[in-house]
Amino acid sequence: MRNKEFKINGLVKSVKPPRFSSKVGCFIINTKIDNKWQYIWRKRERDALDVYNLLIDVSKEQNANIDRKQTRLTTELLRECENAIDMLNRKYSQQTVSENNIITEAVEYYIQNKPSLHTPTIPQAIEMFLKQREPIISQITMRDYKYSLQKLSLLYGDRRVGEINTQDMRDLFQNYLNPSVKKHHIYMKAFFEFCCGKDNEFTNDGKGWIENNPIRWKVPRHVYHDPATFKFEQVIELLHLCHSISDKMRGLRNNNKFYSRNPNQLIAYYIFRLFSCVRKEEFIRLIHLGGRKVDENRYIDLENKKIILTPDIYKKRGCMNVNSIGRVYDNLPDVFMEWLEWMVKNNIKITYPKGRYVETEIDTICERDDIDRHNILRHTSITYHLLNFKQTIRTTKIAGTSLKIIENHYLNKNIPTVDAEKLYTLTPSKAKDLGIIHRKMGFE
């Protein structure tokens, strides 16, 4: 074997150290392969020693039943392959693995179910998710989505979606989100369902970036709280405070400009909220888009006694209003119509009490009587409408909510029916007798 590059085909049984032959002027290595002696010549002693050491290694490997192959795999990849084969052997036995090509099948299965190892980062996935959700949810719900997902982005913003596990999400809820708030679980679960491929137009072949949702636990059951409402006496006090508090707040601002609160505009605001059942955001949009004058507001139809809340106003979406088609409050009660006519006759605009003194009258009563002020005007309006008219379906449509919400929150209120009857007989003329509307100010 004169060639420097050679192949060892056979079983190496014996190898002798290289010796120098003066006759041929080369170093000769004698080796016995498959019971036949062969001679390998090298001119340089270093090359001869390399061949000798290689033959010794091959002989040891053959004795240890190791098959040497030339490979492009690194030591780390070879070690990982060995670990994978050991796992398969422990599960299915060595003979089963070697006879059924399980290793190749396992790799093919992994490729099919793991389309990408480079999943989007958390901020990228959140951006795509919100883009998909925006057309089908309201602005308020979008605001809540952004609040919950912002916590996820701040904590794991440098990681990819596929790197988030269940323990990571438990840590997020325990340390950064209130785990008892149901909506946080719903929003996070919806986000990871999107990452799994649900309604996700950004994935390939309909397969998600991840296979399983890391939020594997049950969403906590919602605890229904009894919404706080005003008693009729508190409603009267609320309207009286529109004068007393506004009188105290007259004066100069810090910039030396005169400031005062119009008490009758405050009364108009509270009256409108108490009889219309609208949400605060809906009221703000109604005057912003429609105008502050009642008779000129394009959403208030005094002639036909109705208020039309188009999709520009009624933006809440859900199972009851998937397409956001708006709602109509028709056949307005006579007492509500009298108040609207009073506003028109006295040129009183409907405005939202913004600035430093937003709904200060409500805060005064709620802080004194330890009442939860959250949405208390809407809760009072819906409760009194139910008690006075006793038409659950109609109240549900007027309020723009679901029958389930009405049944769970409002039908079991412990409010006397007489309070609702008193509210729906509180006309402007009666308000004058009670001192709510001051005659000395020139309002009729």
C-alpha positions as CSV (number, residue, x, y, z in Angstrom):
1,M,0.0,0.0,0.0
2,R,2.1,2.8,-1.4
3,N,-0.7,5.5,-1.3
4,K,-0.6,8.0,1.5
5,E,-4.5,8.0,1.7
6,F,-5.7,4.5,2.4
7,K,-8.9,2.8,3.5
8,I,-9.1,0.1,6.1
9,N,-11.4,-2.5,4.9
10,G,-11.4,-5.4,7.2
11,L,-10.6,-6.5,10.8
12,V,-7.3,-5.2,12.1
13,K,-5.8,-8.0,14.2
14,S,-2.2,-7.0,14.5
15,V,0.0,-3.9,14.0
16,K,3.8,-3.6,14.3
17,P,5.6,-0.4,14.9
18,P,7.1,1.3,11.9
19,R,10.7,0.3,11.0
20,F,13.1,2.0,8.6
21,S,14.2,0.0,5.5
22,S,17.5,1.1,4.2
23,K,16.9,-1.0,1.1
24,V,13.9,1.1,-0.1
25,G,14.7,4.2,2.0
26,C,11.2,4.3,3.7
27,F,9.4,3.5,6.9
28,I,7.3,0.3,6.8
29,I,4.3,-0.5,9.0
30,N,3.3,-4.2,9.0
31,T,-0.4,-4.8,9.8
32,K,-2.5,-7.9,9.7
33,I,-6.0,-7.2,8.2
34,D,-8.4,-10.1,7.8
35,N,-5.6,-12.6,8.5
36,K,-3.4,-11.1,5.7
37,W,-0.3,-9.2,6.3
38,Q,-0.1,-5.9,4.5
39,Y,2.7,-3.3,4.3
40,I,2.3,0.4,4.4
41,W,5.2,2.6,3.3
42,R,5.9,6.2,4.4
43,K,8.9,8.3,3.6
44,R,8.6,10.4,6.7
45,E,8.8,9.0,10.2
46,R,6.0,11.4,11.3
47,D,3.6,10.1,8.7
48,A,4.5,6.5,9.5
49,L,3.7,7.2,13.2
50,D,0.3,8.7,12.3
51,V,-0.6,5.7,10.3
52,Y,0.5,3.4,13.1
53,N,-1.5,5.3,15.7
54,L,-4.6,5.3,13.4
55,L,-4.3,1.5,13.0
56,I,-4.0,1.0,16.7
57,D,-7.2,3.1,17.3
58,V,-9.1,1.2,14.7
59,S,-8.0,-2.1,16.2
60,K,-9.2,-1.0,19.7
61,E,-12.5,0.3,18.3
62,Q,-13.1,-3.0,16.5
63,N,-12.4,-4.9,19.6
64,A,-14.8,-2.8,21.5
65,N,-17.5,-3.3,18.8
66,I,-17.3,0.4,17.7
67,D,-17.8,1.3,14.1
68,R,-15.9,4.4,13.1
69,K,-17.5,6.6,10.4
70,Q,-16.6,10.0,9.0
71,T,-19.2,12.5,10.0
72,R,-19.9,16.3,9.8
73,L,-21.6,16.3,13.2
74,T,-19.9,18.1,16.1
75,T,-19.2,16.4,19.4
76,E,-22.2,18.1,21.0
77,L,-24.6,17.0,18.2
78,L,-23.2,13.4,18.5
79,R,-23.8,13.4,22.2
80,E,-27.4,14.7,21.7
81,C,-28.0,12.0,19.1
82,E,-26.8,9.4,21.6
83,N,-29.1,10.7,24.3
84,A,-32.1,10.7,21.9
85,I,-31.3,7.1,20.9
86,D,-31.0,6.1,24.5
87,M,-34.4,7.6,25.3
88,L,-36.0,5.7,22.4
89,N,-34.3,2.5,23.4
90,R,-35.6,2.8,27.0
91,K,-39.1,3.4,25.7
92,Y,-39.4,0.9,22.9
93,S,-36.3,-1.4,23.2
94,Q,-33.1,-1.3,21.1
95,Q,-34.3,-3.9,18.6
96,T,-37.6,-2.1,17.9
97,V,-35.9,1.2,17.3
98,S,-33.4,-0.3,14.9
99,E,-35.9,-2.4,12.9
100,N,-38.7,0.3,12.5
101,N,-36.8,3.4,11.6
102,I,-38.3,5.1,14.6
103,I,-35.5,7.8,14.7
104,T,-36.4,9.1,11.2
105,E,-40.2,8.9,12.0
106,A,-39.6,10.9,15.2
107,V,-37.7,13.6,13.3
108,E,-40.5,13.8,10.6
109,Y,-43.2,14.0,13.3
110,Y,-41.3,16.9,15.1
111,I,-40.9,18.8,11.8
112,Q,-44.6,18.5,11.0
113,N,-45.7,19.7,14.5
114,K,-43.0,22.3,14.9
115,P,-43.1,24.4,11.7
116,S,-40.8,27.1,13.1
117,L,-38.1,27.2,15.8
118,H,-37.9,31.0,15.5
119,T,-41.4,32.0,16.8
120,P,-42.2,35.7,17.0
121,T,-41.1,37.6,20.0
122,I,-43.8,38.5,22.6
123,P,-44.1,42.1,21.4
124,Q,-44.4,41.0,17.8
125,A,-47.1,38.4,18.6
126,I,-49.0,40.9,20.7
127,E,-49.0,43.5,17.8
128,M,-50.4,40.9,15.4
129,F,-53.0,39.7,17.9
130,L,-54.3,43.2,18.6
131,K,-54.5,43.8,14.8
132,Q,-56.6,40.7,14.4
133,R,-58.9,41.7,17.4
134,E,-59.4,45.3,16.6
135,P,-62.3,45.0,14.2
136,I,-64.3,42.7,16.5
137,I,-64.0,44.3,19.9
138,S,-64.9,47.6,21.4
139,Q,-62.4,50.3,22.4
140,I,-63.0,49.6,26.1
141,T,-62.2,45.9,25.6
142,M,-59.2,46.9,23.5
143,R,-58.0,49.1,26.3
144,D,-58.2,46.2,28.7
145,Y,-56.4,43.8,26.3
146,K,-53.6,46.3,26.0
147,Y,-53.3,46.7,29.8
148,S,-53.1,42.9,30.4
149,L,-50.7,42.2,27.5
150,Q,-48.5,45.1,28.4
151,K,-47.6,43.3,31.6
152,L,-46.6,40.2,29.6
153,S,-44.5,42.3,27.2
154,L,-42.7,44.2,30.0
155,L,-41.8,40.9,31.8
156,Y,-41.0,38.6,28.9
157,G,-40.5,41.1,26.0
158,D,-37.1,39.7,25.2
159,R,-38.3,36.2,24.8
160,R,-40.1,34.3,21.9
161,V,-43.6,32.9,22.1
162,G,-42.3,29.3,22.1
163,E,-40.2,30.0,25.1
164,I,-43.1,30.8,27.5
165,N,-44.2,28.0,29.7
166,T,-47.0,27.5,32.3
167,Q,-44.7,28.4,35.2
168,D,-43.9,31.7,33.5
169,M,-47.6,32.6,33.3
170,R,-48.2,31.6,36.9
171,D,-45.4,34.0,38.0
172,L,-47.0,36.7,35.9
173,F,-50.4,36.4,37.5
174,Q,-49.0,36.0,41.0
175,N,-46.7,39.0,40.9
176,Y,-48.0,41.4,38.2
177,L,-51.7,40.7,37.6
178,N,-54.5,40.1,40.0
179,P,-55.2,36.3,39.7
180,S,-58.7,36.7,41.0
181,V,-59.7,39.0,38.1
182,K,-61.3,36.8,35.5
183,K,-60.7,39.0,32.5
184,H,-56.9,38.8,32.8
185,H,-57.1,35.0,32.4
186,I,-59.5,35.3,29.5
187,Y,-57.4,37.8,27.6
188,M,-54.1,35.9,28.2
189,K,-55.8,32.6,27.2
190,A,-57.2,34.2,24.0
191,F,-53.7,35.6,23.1
192,F,-52.1,32.2,23.4
193,E,-54.9,30.5,21.5
194,F,-54.1,32.9,18.7
195,C,-50.5,31.8,19.0
196,C,-51.6,28.2,18.7
197,G,-53.2,29.1,15.4
198,K,-56.8,30.0,16.2
199,D,-58.0,32.7,13.8
200,N,-54.3,33.5,13.1
201,E,-53.7,34.6,9.5
202,F,-50.0,35.2,10.1
203,T,-49.1,31.5,10.5
204,N,-48.1,29.0,7.8
205,D,-50.4,26.3,6.6
206,G,-52.8,27.0,9.5
207,K,-50.4,25.7,12.1
208,G,-49.7,27.9,15.1
209,W,-46.3,29.0,16.4
210,I,-46.8,26.9,19.5
211,E,-48.6,23.6,20.0
212,N,-50.0,24.0,23.5
213,N,-51.5,26.9,25.4
214,P,-49.3,27.6,28.5
215,I,-52.4,28.6,30.4
216,R,-53.6,25.2,31.2
217,W,-55.6,25.9,34.4
218,K,-59.3,26.7,34.7
219,V,-60.3,30.3,34.6
220,P,-61.5,31.4,38.1
221,R,-65.3,31.6,38.4
222,H,-66.7,35.0,38.4
223,V,-68.1,36.3,41.7
224,Y,-71.1,38.5,41.1
225,H,-71.1,41.7,43.1
226,D,-74.2,43.5,44.0
227,P,-73.9,46.9,42.1
228,A,-74.3,49.9,44.3
229,T,-77.2,52.2,43.7
230,F,-78.5,55.4,45.2
231,K,-81.7,55.6,47.3
232,F,-84.2,58.2,46.2
233,E,-83.3,60.4,49.1
234,Q,-79.6,60.2,48.0
235,V,-80.7,61.1,44.4
236,I,-82.5,64.3,45.8
237,E,-79.4,65.1,47.8
238,L,-77.2,64.6,44.7
239,L,-79.2,67.2,42.8
240,H,-79.2,69.6,45.7
241,L,-75.4,69.4,45.9
242,C,-75.2,70.7,42.4
243,H,-76.0,74.1,43.8
244,S,-74.2,74.0,47.2
245,I,-70.9,72.6,45.9
246,S,-70.9,74.7,42.8
247,D,-71.4,77.8,44.9
248,K,-68.3,77.0,47.0
249,M,-66.2,76.4,43.8
250,R,-66.7,79.9,42.3
251,G,-63.6,82.0,42.2
252,L,-60.3,82.3,40.5
253,R,-58.1,79.6,39.0
254,N,-54.4,79.4,39.6
255,N,-54.0,81.3,36.3
256,N,-56.2,84.1,37.7
257,K,-59.0,83.3,35.3
258,F,-62.6,83.2,36.7
259,Y,-64.0,79.8,37.2
260,S,-67.6,78.6,38.1
261,R,-69.7,75.6,37.7
262,N,-73.2,76.0,36.2
263,P,-75.5,74.2,38.6
264,N,-78.3,73.7,36.2
265,Q,-76.0,72.1,33.6
266,L,-74.9,69.7,36.4
267,I,-78.5,69.0,37.2
268,A,-79.2,68.3,33.5
269,Y,-76.2,66.0,33.3
270,Y,-77.3,63.9,36.3
271,I,-81.0,63.9,35.2
272,F,-80.0,62.7,31.7
273,R,-77.8,59.9,33.1
274,L,-80.5,58.8,35.6
275,F,-83.2,58.5,33.0
276,S,-81.3,57.4,29.8
277,C,-79.4,54.3,31.2
278,V,-76.4,55.3,29.0
279,R,-72.8,54.6,29.9
280,K,-70.5,57.4,30.8
281,E,-68.4,56.9,27.6
282,E,-71.6,56.8,25.5
283,F,-72.8,60.1,27.0
284,I,-69.5,61.8,26.3
285,R,-69.6,60.6,22.6
286,L,-73.3,61.6,22.3
287,I,-72.5,65.3,23.2
288,H,-69.2,65.3,21.4
289,L,-70.5,64.0,18.1
290,G,-74.1,65.2,18.4
291,G,-73.8,68.6,20.1
292,R,-74.5,70.0,23.5
293,K,-77.9,71.6,22.7
294,V,-80.7,69.1,23.2
295,D,-82.9,70.4,20.4
296,E,-80.0,70.4,17.9
297,N,-78.4,67.1,19.0
298,R,-78.7,64.7,16.0
299,Y,-79.1,61.7,18.2
300,I,-82.0,63.1,20.2
301,D,-85.4,63.1,18.4
302,L,-87.7,65.1,20.6
303,E,-90.6,64.9,18.0
304,N,-90.7,61.1,18.0
305,K,-89.6,60.8,21.7
306,K,-86.5,58.7,21.2
307,I,-82.7,58.7,21.5
308,I,-80.8,56.9,18.8
309,L,-77.4,55.5,19.8
310,T,-75.7,54.7,16.5
311,P,-72.5,52.5,16.3
312,D,-70.6,55.8,16.7
313,I,-72.1,56.1,20.2
314,Y,-72.8,52.5,21.2
315,K,-69.4,50.8,20.6
316,K,-69.8,47.9,23.0
317,R,-69.5,44.6,21.2
318,G,-70.1,41.0,22.3
319,C,-72.5,38.2,22.0
320,M,-75.5,40.6,22.0
321,N,-74.0,43.1,19.5
322,V,-71.5,41.3,17.4
323,N,-71.8,43.7,14.5
324,S,-72.2,46.9,16.6
325,I,-75.5,47.9,15.1
326,G,-76.4,50.5,17.8
327,R,-79.6,50.7,19.8
328,V,-82.7,52.9,20.2
329,Y,-84.4,54.2,23.3
330,D,-87.9,55.0,22.0
331,N,-91.1,56.0,23.8
332,L,-89.2,58.1,26.2
333,P,-91.0,58.4,29.6
334,D,-93.1,61.6,30.1
335,V,-91.0,62.7,33.0
336,F,-87.8,62.4,30.9
337,M,-89.4,64.3,28.1
338,E,-90.4,67.1,30.5
339,W,-86.8,67.4,31.6
340,L,-85.5,67.5,28.0
341,E,-88.1,70.3,27.2
342,W,-87.0,72.1,30.3
343,M,-83.4,72.1,29.0
344,V,-84.5,73.4,25.6
345,K,-86.7,76.1,27.0
346,N,-84.0,77.4,29.4
347,N,-81.2,76.9,26.9
348,I,-79.4,74.5,29.2
349,K,-76.7,72.5,27.5
350,I,-75.9,69.0,28.4
351,T,-72.2,68.7,29.2
352,Y,-69.9,66.3,31.1
353,P,-68.5,67.8,34.3
354,K,-64.8,67.5,33.4
355,G,-61.8,69.1,35.0
356,R,-60.7,69.0,38.6
357,Y,-64.2,68.5,39.9
358,V,-65.5,65.5,37.9
359,E,-68.7,64.3,39.6
360,T,-67.7,65.8,42.9
361,E,-71.3,65.5,44.1
362,I,-71.2,61.7,43.7
363,D,-67.9,61.5,45.6
364,T,-69.3,63.5,48.5
365,I,-72.2,61.1,49.0
366,C,-70.3,57.9,48.4
367,E,-67.4,58.8,50.7
368,R,-69.8,59.8,53.5
369,D,-72.1,56.7,53.2
370,D,-69.3,54.3,52.2
371,I,-70.8,53.4,48.8
372,D,-68.9,52.0,45.8
373,R,-69.2,54.8,43.3
374,H,-68.2,52.7,40.2
375,N,-70.9,53.1,37.5
376,I,-73.3,54.1,40.2
377,L,-75.4,56.4,37.9
378,R,-75.9,53.6,35.4
379,H,-76.6,51.1,38.1
380,T,-79.2,53.4,39.6
381,S,-80.8,54.2,36.2
382,I,-81.2,50.5,35.2
383,T,-82.4,49.4,38.6
384,Y,-85.1,52.1,38.8
385,H,-86.2,51.5,35.2
386,L,-86.7,47.8,36.0
387,L,-88.6,48.5,39.1
388,N,-90.9,51.2,37.6
389,F,-91.7,49.6,34.3
390,K,-91.2,45.9,35.2
391,Q,-90.2,45.1,31.6
392,T,-87.0,43.2,31.8
393,I,-86.5,42.7,28.0
394,R,-87.1,46.3,27.2
395,T,-84.7,47.5,29.9
396,T,-82.1,45.1,28.6
397,K,-82.4,46.6,25.1
398,I,-82.5,50.2,26.4
399,A,-79.4,49.7,28.5
400,G,-77.5,47.9,25.7
401,T,-76.6,44.9,27.8
402,S,-77.5,41.2,28.1
403,L,-80.4,39.5,29.8
404,K,-77.9,37.5,31.8
405,I,-76.3,40.6,33.2
406,I,-79.8,42.0,34.1
407,E,-80.8,38.8,35.9
408,N,-77.5,38.4,37.8
409,H,-77.0,42.0,38.8
410,Y,-80.2,44.0,38.9
411,L,-83.3,41.8,39.4
412,N,-82.3,40.9,43.0
413,K,-81.7,44.4,44.1
414,N,-83.2,45.2,47.5
415,I,-84.5,48.7,46.5
416,P,-88.1,49.7,47.3
417,T,-90.3,50.0,44.3
418,V,-91.7,53.2,45.7
419,D,-88.2,54.8,45.2
420,A,-88.4,54.1,41.5
421,E,-91.9,55.5,41.3
422,K,-90.8,58.7,43.1
423,L,-88.0,59.2,40.6
424,Y,-90.3,58.8,37.6
425,T,-92.6,61.4,39.1
426,L,-89.8,63.9,39.7
427,T,-90.7,66.5,37.1
428,P,-89.0,69.9,36.8
429,S,-92.0,71.6,38.5
430,K,-91.7,69.2,41.4
431,A,-87.9,69.8,41.5
432,K,-88.7,73.6,41.9
433,D,-90.9,72.8,44.9
434,L,-88.1,70.7,46.4
435,G,-85.6,73.5,45.9
436,I,-83.5,71.7,43.3
437,I,-84.2,74.3,40.7
438,H,-83.8,77.8,42.0
439,R,-86.5,80.2,40.8
440,K,-84.3,83.3,41.6
441,M,-81.9,82.2,38.8
442,G,-84.6,82.8,36.2
443,F,-85.2,79.2,35.2
444,E,-88.8,78.2,34.6
